[in-house]
Amino acid sequence: MIESVHAAAASVESKPGETGDNLKKIAASAAHAANEGAALILFPELSITGFIPNHPVGDHSAWLRQALVAARKAAQPVPGPAIHTLIEIAAGSGIHIAAGMLEDAGNVLYNTHVLVGPGGLLGAWRKMHIPMFEMPFYNGGPAPPVVATPFGRVGINICFDALLPESTRLLAVQNAEIVLFPFAADPAPGTPQAWFDWASGAVRARCQENGVFGVACNYFGYVECADAEQSFPGGALACGPRGEVVAQNLREDDQDTMLMVELKAEDLTAARAEPEYLFRFRRPELYRSLIE
């Protein structure tokens, strides 16, 4: 990891199936972050293709058929036209961009987050653990990669993945230094603070357990599709490698105000040099029974 990384997180308002307009919003936020000196910007889960609401109140069977058609129409291949546009945005602004999409993988769909830089696609992460309301739409993905970037080693856990300790540990054993946590969550009562209260415990624990930086960003805005609707409060936070919250954006009046945070290599080194650095005490030889 380089000496200092300036990172941003932006809760843009993405709409399902409106990929072109969503990418324009991503481009505007990426340009703003780059002008502020950020090397990396994180956007929420499904920010490219939009989140399809999954809490219908009418005929569930009719909703499901309509929603599955909408998901198929919105999904994009990786690589594909949306990824190409995202790379062009990164090249134009000189920033690395992490954004999410429904991925058309042929016979199945995935909930995928990609990381692109000015030079092209660096990596793609498929959501591993699928909550029950989302199971009709996409399949669970494989173990996540960690990719080398000009500023450090980066991995991604998508929303629900962050709630299971194994997800981030899969990145830590590959020497991840920065973990991105894109979310699309709307815990009651539907405020940024409610999201923070729900998500921050898990994100803080994952960072402390593994001695990594974490940057999290939540979906924002009202979505409607197939006669179902849902609203997301936005919110963003960043954690240090001791699990401490180092920055947060929980404003309700203006979610276009992005989170900006500086991640310092010296903090990572110091945390991993402490006697309580938890990753050091792993005993994999004792854990075999957990997977048998």
Backbone bond lengths (Angstrom), bond angles and torsions (degrees), N, CA, C in turn:
res aa  C-N    CA-C-N  psi(-1)  N-CA   C-N-CA  omega(-1)  CA-C   N-CA-C  phi
1 M - - - 1.465 - - 1.523 109.93 -
2 I 1.342 115.52 137.29 1.451 118.27 179.02 1.532 110.50 -71.30
3 E 1.310 116.26 171.22 1.463 121.26 -172.12 1.519 112.96 -57.76
4 S 1.330 117.52 -40.74 1.459 120.99 -177.34 1.523 109.88 -148.72
5 V 1.341 115.80 132.45 1.465 121.51 178.72 1.524 108.17 -121.65
6 H 1.311 116.36 123.73 1.456 120.83 173.32 1.531 107.77 -94.78
7 A 1.333 115.45 119.97 1.457 121.54 -177.28 1.519 109.94 -120.51
8 A 1.321 115.75 153.14 1.455 122.20 179.07 1.518 109.41 -129.69
9 A 1.333 116.17 157.75 1.461 122.58 173.56 1.521 107.40 -140.12
10 A 1.336 116.50 131.19 1.462 120.55 -174.45 1.516 110.67 -131.61
11 S 1.335 116.65 123.21 1.463 121.97 178.06 1.527 109.90 -91.30
12 V 1.335 116.24 72.52 1.457 120.02 178.11 1.533 110.11 -67.91
13 E 1.329 116.78 156.47 1.462 121.40 179.65 1.526 109.00 -92.58
14 S 1.326 116.63 98.75 1.462 122.28 -179.86 1.522 110.38 -96.25
15 K 1.331 116.18 146.75 1.459 122.04 -179.78 1.532 109.87 -117.36
16 P 1.350 117.23 140.56 1.468 119.80 -178.38 1.529 112.09 -62.38
17 G 1.326 115.14 129.96 1.450 121.49 177.14 1.509 115.29 81.22
18 E 1.333 118.66 -4.17 1.461 121.74 -178.46 1.526 110.31 -103.61
19 T 1.327 114.97 58.88 1.465 121.15 -171.79 1.516 112.60 -59.63
20 G 1.331 117.15 -42.51 1.461 120.05 -178.95 1.521 112.60 -60.63
21 D 1.336 116.50 -47.96 1.460 120.10 178.83 1.525 111.45 -66.62
22 N 1.335 116.68 -37.85 1.466 119.65 178.35 1.522 110.88 -61.50
23 L 1.316 116.97 -41.14 1.466 120.67 179.71 1.524 111.47 -66.64
24 K 1.339 117.03 -32.25 1.470 119.67 176.73 1.531 110.50 -64.97
25 K 1.332 116.70 -39.81 1.471 120.56 178.03 1.527 110.19 -67.18
26 I 1.324 116.42 -40.18 1.458 120.45 176.99 1.523 110.33 -61.90
27 A 1.341 116.25 -41.91 1.470 120.37 179.73 1.522 111.22 -61.41
28 A 1.339 117.14 -42.60 1.463 120.20 -179.21 1.522 111.26 -64.74
29 S 1.323 116.87 -42.88 1.467 119.99 179.69 1.528 111.18 -68.78
30 A 1.324 116.93 -37.74 1.465 120.33 178.86 1.524 110.79 -63.86
31 A 1.326 116.14 -41.50 1.464 119.66 179.17 1.533 110.44 -64.61
32 H 1.324 116.23 -41.32 1.471 119.93 178.79 1.525 110.90 -63.28
33 A 1.350 116.36 -44.61 1.465 119.94 179.63 1.523 111.07 -62.79
34 A 1.327 116.31 -41.60 1.464 119.99 179.53 1.524 110.72 -63.20
35 N 1.329 116.83 -39.42 1.469 120.27 178.34 1.525 111.78 -64.81
36 E 1.335 116.14 -26.32 1.466 121.02 177.69 1.526 112.17 -86.61
37 G 1.335 116.84 1.16 1.460 120.80 175.62 1.513 115.29 95.95
38 A 1.325 118.38 8.97 1.467 120.62 -179.02 1.524 111.21 -74.26
39 A 1.324 115.95 140.36 1.459 121.88 174.39 1.518 111.52 -93.42
40 L 1.333 116.05 -16.79 1.461 121.91 -173.07 1.517 108.58 -146.82
41 I 1.355 116.36 139.73 1.462 119.94 173.16 1.521 108.94 -133.39
42 L 1.332 114.93 134.10 1.460 122.70 178.25 1.517 109.94 -104.23
43 F 1.338 116.25 132.45 1.453 122.86 171.76 1.521 109.15 -112.52
44 P 1.347 117.42 161.29 1.460 119.98 -173.73 1.531 114.35 -68.03
45 E 1.299 114.24 170.62 1.462 123.65 171.22 1.539 109.30 -51.97
46 L 1.333 116.41 134.63 1.469 123.16 174.63 1.528 113.29 58.18
47 S 1.315 117.08 30.00 1.461 121.24 -176.03 1.526 113.27 -73.67
48 I 1.325 118.67 -20.46 1.469 120.97 -179.98 1.523 111.03 -82.72
49 T 1.327 117.30 -49.08 1.470 121.09 -175.77 1.519 113.21 -98.30
50 G 1.326 118.21 -12.12 1.452 121.67 179.15 1.514 113.16 90.45
51 F 1.331 115.27 151.50 1.461 122.62 -179.45 1.525 109.22 -89.74
52 I 1.332 117.44 126.78 1.456 122.18 177.05 1.528 108.35 -88.76
53 P 1.346 118.43 117.62 1.470 120.53 -176.82 1.518 111.27 -60.82
54 N 1.326 115.21 145.85 1.467 119.78 -172.46 1.519 113.09 -129.36
55 H 1.346 116.92 24.99 1.461 120.98 177.16 1.527 110.11 -118.78
56 P 1.333 118.94 70.21 1.466 120.52 -178.25 1.527 111.22 -70.20
57 V 1.341 115.65 152.51 1.467 120.21 178.70 1.522 111.94 -114.23
58 G 1.325 118.20 -8.36 1.458 121.61 -178.85 1.513 112.24 -105.20
59 D 1.324 115.79 -137.55 1.468 123.48 -179.90 1.531 108.65 -67.80
60 H 1.322 116.25 108.64 1.460 119.93 -175.22 1.519 111.99 -64.11
61 S 1.322 117.53 -39.44 1.458 121.04 -178.14 1.527 110.91 -63.79
62 A 1.344 116.25 -45.89 1.468 119.84 179.50 1.521 110.90 -64.33
63 W 1.350 116.21 -42.64 1.462 119.84 177.93 1.519 111.69 -58.78
64 L 1.336 116.48 -45.91 1.455 120.63 -175.55 1.519 111.18 -60.99
65 R 1.321 117.28 -42.75 1.466 120.07 179.85 1.524 111.21 -64.30
66 Q 1.330 116.19 -43.49 1.467 119.29 178.87 1.528 111.51 -65.84
67 A 1.326 115.60 -42.31 1.461 119.70 -177.64 1.525 111.76 -66.75
68 L 1.323 116.90 -37.28 1.466 119.78 178.80 1.527 111.11 -66.67
69 V 1.327 116.87 -37.43 1.467 119.89 175.49 1.524 110.03 -63.98
70 A 1.341 116.56 -43.69 1.465 120.50 179.03 1.521 111.40 -62.04
71 A 1.338 116.81 -39.84 1.460 120.58 178.84 1.520 110.84 -63.44
72 R 1.332 115.89 -43.05 1.466 119.95 179.11 1.523 111.23 -61.90
73 K 1.334 116.30 -42.01 1.459 120.07 -178.68 1.527 111.76 -68.19
74 A 1.329 116.72 -33.88 1.467 120.55 -177.53 1.521 112.98 -79.41
75 A 1.333 117.29 -27.23 1.468 121.40 -172.40 1.526 111.51 -62.58
76 Q 1.325 114.45 146.26 1.465 122.81 -178.78 1.522 110.25 -124.79
77 P 1.333 117.80 144.74 1.465 119.37 176.51 1.521 111.45 -75.48
78 V 1.323 115.05 157.95 1.473 121.97 175.38 1.525 108.45 -125.38
79 P 1.341 118.62 112.24 1.471 126.42 -2.72 1.530 110.98 -75.88
80 G 1.318 116.30 167.57 1.445 121.88 -178.71 1.520 109.97 -176.53
81 P 1.340 117.16 -171.08 1.471 120.69 -175.49 1.531 114.01 -58.64
82 A 1.338 117.41 -42.21 1.469 118.95 -179.44 1.524 110.95 -64.85
83 I 1.328 116.72 -40.74 1.468 120.25 177.87 1.519 110.41 -64.60
84 H 1.326 116.82 -39.65 1.462 120.44 178.44 1.524 110.62 -60.30
85 T 1.343 116.43 -44.42 1.462 120.13 178.01 1.520 111.23 -63.36
86 L 1.328 116.78 -40.71 1.465 120.50 179.61 1.527 110.65 -62.84
87 I 1.305 117.49 -39.22 1.468 121.22 177.13 1.525 110.43 -64.72
88 E 1.328 116.62 -39.89 1.464 119.95 177.21 1.529 110.92 -62.40
89 I 1.330 116.68 -39.26 1.470 120.79 177.30 1.529 109.93 -63.09
90 A 1.337 116.04 -44.04 1.465 120.24 179.31 1.524 111.25 -63.52
91 A 1.329 116.06 -40.91 1.463 119.81 -179.55 1.526 110.57 -66.82
92 G 1.331 116.51 -38.01 1.456 119.98 -178.32 1.516 113.37 -69.78
93 S 1.326 115.70 -31.63 1.471 119.72 -177.53 1.527 112.91 -101.95
94 G 1.335 117.10 -13.56 1.460 120.60 -179.07 1.511 113.85 71.80
95 I 1.337 117.46 28.84 1.457 121.95 -176.34 1.525 109.72 -125.24
96 H 1.322 116.72 155.18 1.458 121.92 173.05 1.536 108.79 -90.24
97 I 1.324 115.57 137.55 1.462 121.61 -173.06 1.526 109.76 -124.84
98 A 1.342 115.88 129.62 1.465 122.38 172.91 1.524 107.75 -113.54
99 A 1.323 117.38 119.31 1.465 121.35 -176.85 1.523 109.21 -145.53
100 G 1.356 115.13 159.34 1.456 119.91 -171.09 1.516 114.03 -114.37
101 M 1.345 115.53 157.97 1.454 120.58 -176.01 1.520 111.31 -159.88
102 L 1.323 115.11 155.34 1.453 119.98 163.57 1.519 107.05 -73.91
103 E 1.326 116.18 122.19 1.462 120.27 -177.33 1.525 110.63 -99.17
104 D 1.318 115.27 125.72 1.458 121.94 173.25 1.524 107.79 -84.49
105 A 1.336 115.80 103.63 1.468 120.46 179.73 1.530 111.02 -102.46
106 G 1.326 116.42 21.76 1.453 120.38 179.68 1.514 111.33 97.84
107 N 1.323 116.12 -100.06 1.464 119.20 -176.92 1.522 113.62 -82.01
108 V 1.325 118.54 -13.06 1.463 121.86 176.88 1.527 109.93 -138.38
109 L 1.326 115.45 164.26 1.455 122.20 175.08 1.526 109.68 -109.46
110 Y 1.332 115.38 154.32 1.456 121.90 173.52 1.522 109.16 -131.03
111 N 1.316 115.55 154.33 1.455 123.16 169.32 1.529 105.71 -92.38
112 T 1.318 116.45 107.08 1.465 121.68 -166.80 1.522 111.25 -122.68
113 H 1.315 115.68 139.90 1.458 122.08 172.49 1.520 107.69 -115.70
114 V 1.321 116.35 134.42 1.462 120.74 -178.82 1.514 109.95 -116.82
115 L 1.312 114.91 154.72 1.463 122.23 172.69 1.517 107.51 -122.33
116 V 1.326 115.69 121.30 1.460 120.35 177.84 1.517 109.19 -122.38
117 G 1.320 114.80 154.68 1.457 121.95 173.93 1.509 109.08 -128.03
118 P 1.304 117.26 179.69 1.465 120.23 179.61 1.527 113.24 -57.40
119 G 1.338 116.82 -23.06 1.458 120.19 -178.42 1.519 114.77 -94.66
120 G 1.345 118.00 -5.29 1.462 118.84 178.83 1.520 113.41 138.62
121 L 1.320 114.66 -167.33 1.464 122.29 -179.15 1.527 109.64 -76.83
122 L 1.349 116.27 125.59 1.458 121.37 -179.27 1.525 112.70 -97.33
123 G 1.331 116.89 -32.17 1.456 118.81 -177.96 1.511 111.26 -174.10
124 A 1.349 115.64 161.29 1.458 122.54 176.91 1.518 108.55 -138.09
125 W 1.331 116.37 136.93 1.463 123.02 -177.35 1.524 108.62 -123.86
126 R 1.314 117.25 125.50 1.460 121.83 177.45 1.524 109.44 -99.56
127 K 1.321 115.97 130.52 1.459 121.18 179.36 1.523 109.97 -53.13
128 M 1.329 116.38 127.62 1.465 121.14 -173.14 1.513 112.87 -87.29
129 H 1.322 117.13 -44.21 1.462 122.87 -173.25 1.528 108.54 -109.18
130 I 1.318 116.86 116.99 1.466 121.43 -172.25 1.526 109.72 -104.41
131 P 1.344 118.25 116.41 1.464 119.92 177.96 1.523 111.15 -65.91
132 M 1.308 116.28 161.28 1.460 121.13 -167.97 1.526 113.31 -60.09
133 F 1.341 118.65 -41.10 1.457 120.50 -178.28 1.525 112.69 -66.55
134 E 1.342 117.29 -21.08 1.460 121.07 -176.92 1.527 113.18 -98.02
135 M 1.332 117.39 -7.55 1.464 120.68 -175.75 1.522 114.99 -58.65
136 P 1.348 120.21 -31.57 1.463 117.92 179.11 1.528 114.13 -65.33
137 F 1.327 117.55 -20.13 1.455 119.73 -168.75 1.518 114.71 -95.10
138 Y 1.319 117.77 -41.31 1.462 118.02 -175.06 1.516 111.10 -147.27
139 N 1.323 113.49 160.17 1.459 121.66 -178.88 1.525 110.98 -90.57
140 G 1.335 115.87 162.55 1.452 120.93 174.93 1.516 111.16 -77.55
141 G 1.323 115.82 142.66 1.457 120.87 -176.36 1.516 113.55 -94.77
142 P 1.333 116.88 178.92 1.459 122.84 -178.95 1.519 112.38 -81.61
143 A 1.324 116.22 -179.51 1.461 121.52 176.33 1.530 109.24 -57.04
144 P 1.338 117.29 140.97 1.465 120.81 -172.66 1.522 112.47 -82.15
145 P 1.329 116.88 148.73 1.461 120.47 175.94 1.526 111.86 -86.97
146 V 1.301 115.80 169.42 1.459 124.00 166.78 1.523 106.58 -122.27
147 V 1.336 116.68 134.20 1.461 119.69 -176.85 1.519 110.14 -118.79
148 A 1.321 114.97 147.27 1.462 121.44 175.87 1.522 109.00 -84.99
149 T 1.323 115.23 131.48 1.462 121.84 176.35 1.523 107.99 -122.82
150 P 1.331 117.85 170.57 1.470 119.21 177.59 1.519 113.62 -61.22
151 F 1.347 118.25 -17.62 1.465 120.05 -176.67 1.516 113.72 -112.73
152 G 1.319 119.41 -7.89 1.452 120.82 178.71 1.517 112.37 157.08
153 R 1.335 116.04 178.75 1.458 122.09 -178.94 1.538 108.92 -91.17
154 V 1.334 116.04 124.91 1.460 122.12 -169.23 1.529 110.49 -122.59
155 G 1.349 115.01 138.40 1.450 122.21 171.27 1.508 109.39 -134.80
156 I 1.335 116.58 167.66 1.468 121.33 -176.57 1.521 110.07 -134.76
157 N 1.336 115.79 136.45 1.468 124.09 167.71 1.518 107.43 -119.03
158 I 1.318 118.32 126.93 1.460 122.45 -174.37 1.521 111.02 -95.95
159 C 1.308 117.36 115.46 1.459 126.85 171.20 1.536 112.48 43.91
160 F 1.330 118.17 -105.60 1.460 123.47 -174.25 1.523 112.14 -54.11
161 D 1.349 116.74 -29.54 1.468 120.39 178.35 1.522 111.42 -56.39
162 A 1.333 116.09 -35.44 1.465 119.96 -176.37 1.520 112.69 -64.51
163 L 1.339 117.26 -20.17 1.459 120.53 -177.49 1.524 112.33 -80.87
164 L 1.328 117.77 -10.68 1.461 121.93 -179.84 1.530 109.13 -110.47
165 P 1.317 118.49 121.05 1.470 121.14 -173.06 1.521 114.32 -56.93
166 E 1.327 117.00 -31.92 1.462 119.64 -176.30 1.527 112.20 -63.53
167 S 1.324 117.19 -27.37 1.464 120.38 -175.43 1.528 111.62 -60.72
168 T 1.329 116.57 -49.61 1.456 119.80 -179.23 1.523 111.41 -76.35
169 R 1.318 117.20 -29.92 1.461 119.64 177.11 1.529 110.87 -62.51
170 L 1.342 117.37 -34.03 1.467 121.07 176.18 1.524 111.38 -61.01
171 L 1.324 116.97 -29.39 1.461 120.84 176.50 1.521 111.32 -82.16
172 A 1.332 115.91 -38.86 1.463 120.11 -177.09 1.522 112.03 -63.28
173 V 1.333 117.22 -37.92 1.467 118.89 -179.54 1.525 111.43 -69.94
174 Q 1.337 116.64 -9.58 1.470 121.32 173.64 1.533 110.87 -102.54
175 N 1.327 115.38 17.97 1.466 121.85 175.48 1.522 113.45 66.01
176 A 1.319 116.76 37.70 1.461 119.97 173.73 1.527 110.25 -64.11
177 E 1.316 115.71 146.55 1.465 121.90 176.44 1.531 111.76 -116.09
178 I 1.324 115.82 -33.89 1.463 122.28 178.26 1.517 108.30 -126.13
179 V 1.332 117.11 126.45 1.456 121.72 177.18 1.520 108.56 -115.29
180 L 1.322 116.40 129.78 1.453 122.91 178.50 1.523 109.04 -99.41
181 F 1.339 115.97 136.19 1.462 122.28 -176.58 1.533 109.33 -124.02
182 P 1.316 119.67 84.58 1.459 120.83 175.18 1.530 110.96 -79.27
183 F 1.329 117.28 135.58 1.459 123.00 -177.31 1.527 111.75 -123.86
184 A 1.331 115.77 157.12 1.463 123.90 162.23 1.522 105.18 -139.45
185 A 1.325 116.28 87.41 1.461 121.55 -173.29 1.523 109.69 -135.38
186 D 1.346 115.37 145.16 1.466 120.55 -176.75 1.528 111.91 -134.48
187 P 1.322 118.35 54.47 1.465 119.80 -178.97 1.526 111.61 -62.01
188 A 1.332 115.48 144.63 1.472 120.48 178.65 1.528 110.16 -61.98
189 P 1.334 117.28 143.33 1.470 128.00 5.48 1.522 114.56 -91.66
190 G 1.310 118.40 25.11 1.453 120.65 174.19 1.510 115.34 80.85
191 T 1.317 117.30 34.87 1.466 122.34 177.70 1.525 109.70 -116.15
192 P 1.350 117.40 160.93 1.464 119.08 174.52 1.525 112.49 -57.02
193 Q 1.334 116.97 -36.94 1.464 120.10 178.80 1.518 110.73 -64.97
194 A 1.344 117.49 -39.14 1.464 120.69 177.93 1.527 110.52 -63.14
195 W 1.338 116.27 -40.77 1.472 118.79 176.44 1.531 110.39 -63.10
196 F 1.331 116.16 -44.52 1.460 120.16 179.77 1.525 110.71 -59.38
197 D 1.322 116.73 -45.27 1.461 120.31 -179.19 1.528 111.25 -62.63
198 W 1.336 116.59 -35.05 1.464 121.74 -179.25 1.528 112.48 -77.11
199 A 1.335 116.83 -42.01 1.467 121.20 -170.97 1.519 114.19 -93.21
200 S 1.332 117.79 -30.65 1.464 119.30 -168.91 1.525 112.75 -66.13
201 G 1.339 117.34 -33.78 1.463 118.64 179.21 1.516 112.22 -59.84
202 A 1.336 115.55 -44.38 1.466 119.93 179.44 1.526 111.37 -67.52
203 V 1.336 117.07 -45.37 1.469 119.99 -178.56 1.523 110.59 -63.97
204 R 1.317 116.93 -42.19 1.468 120.05 178.76 1.525 110.96 -62.62
205 A 1.336 116.31 -42.07 1.465 119.59 180.00 1.518 111.26 -64.98
206 R 1.340 116.90 -43.97 1.466 119.33 -179.20 1.538 110.99 -61.37
207 C 1.330 116.48 -38.21 1.465 119.36 179.77 1.523 111.22 -70.29
208 Q 1.322 117.31 -42.13 1.466 120.36 179.86 1.519 111.58 -67.91
209 E 1.322 117.03 -42.21 1.468 120.58 -179.23 1.518 112.42 -59.26
210 N 1.332 115.48 -33.34 1.458 119.71 -170.55 1.525 114.78 -115.60
211 G 1.328 117.08 -2.42 1.455 119.49 179.09 1.516 112.97 62.82
212 V 1.349 116.56 49.80 1.459 121.27 -179.22 1.518 110.08 -129.28
213 F 1.333 116.15 158.46 1.450 121.13 168.27 1.526 108.50 -78.31
214 G 1.328 116.45 147.12 1.458 121.11 175.95 1.512 111.10 -131.98
215 V 1.336 116.27 135.90 1.460 121.97 174.10 1.520 107.02 -125.36
216 A 1.340 117.25 124.93 1.459 122.65 -176.51 1.522 110.35 -122.54
217 C 1.331 115.36 146.73 1.459 121.19 -177.45 1.519 108.86 -147.59
218 N 1.333 117.80 133.06 1.461 122.22 -175.99 1.530 111.81 -108.47
219 Y 1.318 114.83 149.78 1.466 123.00 177.95 1.522 109.99 -60.46
220 F 1.339 115.62 150.01 1.467 120.52 -178.37 1.518 110.36 -134.03
221 G 1.337 115.93 137.50 1.447 120.84 168.68 1.518 115.01 111.26
222 Y 1.325 114.79 177.63 1.458 124.14 -177.82 1.518 109.27 -94.49
223 V 1.328 117.20 133.15 1.460 121.79 176.99 1.523 109.30 -126.31
224 E 1.317 115.56 146.23 1.460 122.08 -179.89 1.515 108.95 -143.03
225 C 1.327 116.58 134.65 1.467 121.33 179.30 1.519 108.25 -165.22
226 A 1.334 117.75 137.41 1.464 123.03 175.74 1.534 111.46 53.62
227 D 1.322 116.58 41.69 1.464 123.05 177.04 1.532 113.43 63.91
228 A 1.294 117.40 22.58 1.468 122.47 172.52 1.518 107.60 -122.69
229 E 1.325 116.27 155.13 1.457 119.85 -178.09 1.519 110.02 -144.39
230 Q 1.318 114.95 159.67 1.461 121.12 -178.76 1.522 108.15 -160.07
231 S 1.317 117.33 150.70 1.461 121.88 177.07 1.528 109.61 -126.63
232 F 1.325 115.38 141.09 1.462 121.86 -178.68 1.525 109.48 -122.09
233 P 1.333 117.39 141.24 1.468 120.34 -171.31 1.518 115.82 -88.71
234 G 1.334 118.02 -9.12 1.456 119.21 -172.91 1.519 111.63 74.58
235 G 1.318 115.12 -162.35 1.462 121.24 -177.67 1.515 111.19 117.13
236 A 1.317 116.57 149.95 1.461 121.74 178.28 1.521 109.17 -152.97
237 L 1.325 115.43 152.26 1.462 120.21 176.76 1.525 109.67 -153.28
238 A 1.307 115.29 159.77 1.459 121.99 174.82 1.515 108.90 -133.62
239 C 1.332 116.18 140.90 1.460 122.39 -179.07 1.514 110.45 -123.13
240 G 1.332 114.79 148.72 1.447 121.06 174.27 1.518 111.26 -88.90
241 P 1.335 117.50 174.89 1.462 121.65 -175.23 1.525 114.61 -73.06
242 R 1.323 118.56 -1.85 1.464 121.66 171.19 1.534 111.24 -98.32
243 G 1.336 116.08 2.51 1.447 121.02 -177.67 1.509 114.20 87.16
244 E 1.326 117.66 8.31 1.458 121.30 -178.79 1.532 110.60 -83.73
245 V 1.322 117.46 141.05 1.463 121.51 174.23 1.526 108.16 -75.96
246 V 1.328 116.16 121.78 1.464 120.39 -177.57 1.530 112.29 -106.45
247 A 1.335 117.12 -15.79 1.466 120.61 177.36 1.523 108.68 -162.41
248 Q 1.336 115.82 150.71 1.453 119.60 177.20 1.517 109.46 -154.68
249 N 1.324 116.03 151.85 1.456 123.05 173.97 1.512 107.10 -132.59
250 L 1.326 116.79 106.11 1.460 122.18 -177.45 1.521 111.11 -121.50
251 R 1.319 116.74 27.97 1.458 120.64 -178.68 1.526 110.54 -71.56
252 E 1.299 116.86 138.61 1.459 122.31 178.70 1.526 112.26 -98.07
253 D 1.313 117.78 -20.69 1.459 120.27 -172.60 1.516 113.56 -86.67
254 D 1.328 118.26 -22.68 1.460 119.97 -173.61 1.529 109.40 -152.41
255 Q 1.338 116.28 85.70 1.461 119.04 -178.16 1.526 112.87 -75.30
256 D 1.360 117.20 -4.95 1.450 118.63 174.31 1.530 111.52 -73.19
257 T 1.331 116.69 -13.15 1.461 120.86 175.98 1.523 108.16 -75.16
258 M 1.301 116.55 111.08 1.464 119.54 -173.58 1.525 111.88 -87.33
259 L 1.302 114.06 158.79 1.456 121.25 173.60 1.522 109.08 -80.79
260 M 1.325 116.82 133.97 1.454 122.74 173.63 1.519 107.67 -123.72
261 V 1.331 116.68 135.75 1.453 120.18 -177.61 1.524 109.73 -148.24
262 E 1.326 115.39 146.06 1.461 121.10 175.62 1.525 108.67 -104.68
263 L 1.330 116.08 125.54 1.454 122.79 178.02 1.529 107.45 -106.42
264 K 1.334 116.37 120.34 1.459 121.31 -173.90 1.520 111.54 -106.57
265 A 1.321 115.71 130.57 1.458 120.67 -179.79 1.519 111.81 -59.76
266 E 1.330 117.92 -33.31 1.458 120.34 -179.33 1.526 111.43 -63.78
267 D 1.335 117.43 -30.77 1.462 120.41 177.19 1.533 110.62 -69.98
268 L 1.313 116.04 -37.52 1.466 120.01 177.44 1.526 110.28 -65.99
269 T 1.325 116.28 -44.26 1.457 120.54 178.77 1.523 111.68 -61.92
270 A 1.327 116.32 -43.81 1.462 120.52 -179.01 1.524 111.66 -64.81
271 A 1.326 116.90 -42.39 1.463 120.49 -179.31 1.522 111.18 -64.55
272 R 1.321 116.97 -38.84 1.460 120.52 -178.79 1.524 112.58 -78.94
273 A 1.325 117.04 -9.79 1.469 120.98 177.00 1.523 112.27 -95.09
274 E 1.324 117.31 -6.19 1.453 119.78 -177.67 1.529 111.88 -77.26
275 P 1.323 117.49 150.54 1.472 120.57 178.79 1.521 112.76 -58.57
276 E 1.336 118.03 -27.28 1.453 121.44 -176.84 1.531 112.71 -92.96
277 Y 1.315 118.56 14.08 1.467 121.31 177.27 1.528 108.32 -63.67
278 L 1.317 117.13 104.88 1.461 122.31 -166.80 1.521 113.78 -66.46
279 F 1.324 117.66 -35.16 1.465 119.96 -176.52 1.529 111.46 -59.12
280 R 1.320 116.50 -30.69 1.468 121.13 -178.85 1.531 112.33 -61.31
281 F 1.324 116.81 -27.05 1.458 120.77 -172.42 1.528 113.97 -94.78
282 R 1.310 117.18 10.05 1.465 120.05 177.96 1.531 110.73 -60.12
283 R 1.349 115.78 142.36 1.461 122.19 176.06 1.528 108.80 -130.13
284 P 1.341 117.78 73.49 1.468 120.81 -175.14 1.519 113.85 -54.83
285 E 1.332 116.97 -29.30 1.460 119.30 -178.49 1.541 112.24 -66.06
286 L 1.340 116.64 -17.23 1.458 119.79 179.73 1.532 112.61 -89.86
287 Y 1.311 117.23 -10.75 1.460 119.58 -167.01 1.528 113.46 -100.49
288 R 1.320 118.11 4.75 1.455 120.56 -174.19 1.526 112.23 -55.94
289 S 1.331 116.38 -37.54 1.465 119.87 -176.52 1.534 111.60 -64.34
290 L 1.322 117.69 -20.31 1.456 120.70 -179.80 1.515 112.59 -66.81
291 I 1.336 117.46 -25.08 1.458 119.74 -176.73 1.529 112.06 -113.33
292 E 1.319 117.88 2.05 1.449 120.02 -179.46 1.528 110.95 -88.59
